[in-house]
Amino acid sequence: MISKFRKLLADSSFNSHKNFKVLTSLLSKNYSAPSERFLDVKIYPPHHSFLNKPPNYPQNPILFIHDIFGNKNLYSKEVDELSQRLETPVYNINLPYNLLNKNLLDLSKIFSYQIDQNLKLNKFNLIGYGFGGKLSMIFSLLNPDQVDKLVIVDEIPKMNNQLVIEDFKTYLNVLDHIVNDLKLSKSNKSWVEISQDYISKSITDPAIQNYLLLNLTNARNSTHSSKHIESKIPLDLIGQTIHNKNLVDWPEKKLNNRQFNNNTFFLLGKSSKYLKNQGVFTNDVFNYFPNNKIEYLNTSHFLIEEQSTTFVNKVCGYLINNGDIDDIPDNAVSSACEVT
């Protein structure tokens, strides 16, 4: 299917409305398989032709990698808006949960292989959120020629890993209890309220409560045939890897003073507890990503959940303005979006 997409792009008649509809149909599908070889991805194409767009717009597609408690559908609204406003396809990548028993370097190498085998992209922009940002940083340092611009959302090379692991455990226990102990029926119209009430007993932050709720589903066509509320993410696999220190530790010695010299944007939460007491973290940022810009929003770690619109505006501004962080207004759509 991906090969059909590439063939259409090479077709000189691609700018016809008919061909664009075919391309949209192809790109809107999911491509997934549970192995090291395949990449689980959902592709968001622009709703209009992205040929002949302004030269300052991203000329390469975008890959987005979510945080460890998340899935490829969790940020569909934001990812789709990035695709429409930047006039380029966005690939929403699912974390390979079955591979989280590995260290960051090995995981990045597998990720590189998956991109090469499945997407056949020579160059792209990369956005990583939370743990997805950690993986994106490692990937960019190991494969600098493949990444055009890098955007990291509330992640830095060396985080407060003890806090990260403690929170992972809390989130996992809460979701596990709702799914496996409460066993709420999918037909229970109050399942959201009941779940939120239980979550609030352990977690007071509304943004985190909502984040965890979005990882639950009562969909009848979900992966399993359970009659009860399910998790969209594999809690058992996350539970097996929650103590994997190599998964969150920055592999400083093995990076051998590598640098990623292209534009890098760090969009951080001013109240993110993972960044507290990290007064020297900017040294690490400049050592690995010398051509960087750093901006803080008035949020916790859950930046996208708390300021979704600002997140999209900042990323669009950065990618369109070639490294400047000026916001791009919501209605800033170029004439290139018209299909003739």
Secondary structure, DSSP 4 states (H G I P E B T S, - for coil): -HHHHHHHHH-TTTTSHHHHHHHHHHHTSEE--SSSS---EEEE--SS--TT--TTS-SS-EEEE--SS--TTTTHHHHHHHHHHHTS-EEEEPP-GGGTTS-HHHHHHHHHHHIIIII--S-EEEEEETHHHHHHHHHHHH-TTTEEEEEEES--SS--HHHHHHHHHHHHHHHHHIIIII--BTT-TTHHHHHHHHHHHH---HHHHHHHHTTEE--TTSSS--SB-EESS-HHHHHHHTT-GGGTS--HHHHTT----S-EEEEEETT-GGGTT-TTHHHHHHHH-SSEEEEEES--S-HHHH-HHHHHHHHHHHHHTTT------TT---GGG---
